[in-house]
Amino acid sequence: MAKAPENMVLRTVYFPKALDNRLRDVAFRLDVSKGEYIRRVVEEALDNIGGKPARAVAAPKAAKPAKVAAAKPAGVVARKPKAVEPVVEAASPRVASGG
């Protein structure tokens, strides 16, 4: 991996898989890296919030692919796992052997 320029900082961001796939597709169409495209989009968003005019960096709008829902068996409801209490075994009494 190439070393980042001195004026760059590393940020770690988690994306949902579907969003990362969209990011990959747009970056590929624009012939830039995902990192470069993320920097452009963040800069544009910050410029818009700050009132500065936005630069044209977005890819042309394409038709969105149809969303495919994950198959779940009928009647199954996703729930958070319950917290599990640790099992503490009672100490068994020691029998002193007389002798």
N, C-alpha and C positions, 0 to 999 in steps of 0.2 A: 504494500500500500504506500502511496506517495505521502510524503510529509506535508502537513497543512502549512500554509503560509503563516508567518509569525503573527499577523493581525487577525487570525481566526481563533475562535474558541469552539470546543467540542460540546455539543448538547446531545443528550440521549433522549429520544422520544419514542414512545410505543404507539404504533398505529394498528387499528384493526386490519386483519388480513385483506379484506375487500378494499379498504382505502389504499393500502400499500400497492395492491394490484393496479388500481386506477392511476396512482402516482407513477408507477413503472411504465404503464402504457403511454401516458401523456409525455413523460420525459423521453421515452423512445421516439415518439412522433416528432418531438422538437429537437431531437438529437443532442440532448444534454443529459448530464447525470441526474439522478434523483436528488442528490444534495444540492446541485446548482438550481434545480427547479424549485425545491423547497425554499432556498434563500430568496429567489425572485418573488415567489408568492408571499412570503412573510414580509419582505420589504414593501411590496405593493399594498398589502393589508395595512401595515403600519403607516405608510404614506396616506392612505385613504382615511384612516382614523385621525391622523394629524392634520388633515386638510390640504395636504400637498397633492398636486395632480398625479394620477397613477400613470405608470408607464405601461405600454402594451406588452405584457409578458404571457398572458394566458393563451392556451391553445385554442384553436377554433372549436366551437361546441360541436360535439358529435352525438349521435343518438345513444342514449344510455342503454346498456344491455339489460334485458329483463332480469329481475331479481328472482333467484331460486331459493325458496324457503327450505331449510333443513328438514329432512323427513323425520317425524316423531311418531311413535306408535300412538294410536288414538287413546285419549284419556290420560296421557302422561303430562304431568305438570312439573316444570322445572322448579326446584326448591333449593334454598341454601342448605348446605350440610349442617347438621346439628353439631354443637360443640360437644366433645366427648370428655367426660370427667375421667381423670385417671383412677384406675382401680388400685385401692390400697388394701392389701391383705392384712388381716389381723395377725399379730404375732402369736404363735401357739405357745402355751405355757410350757416351760421347761420342767421336766420331771427330774428332780435330783435323785440320783441313785444312792441309796445308803449302802455302806459296805463295811 
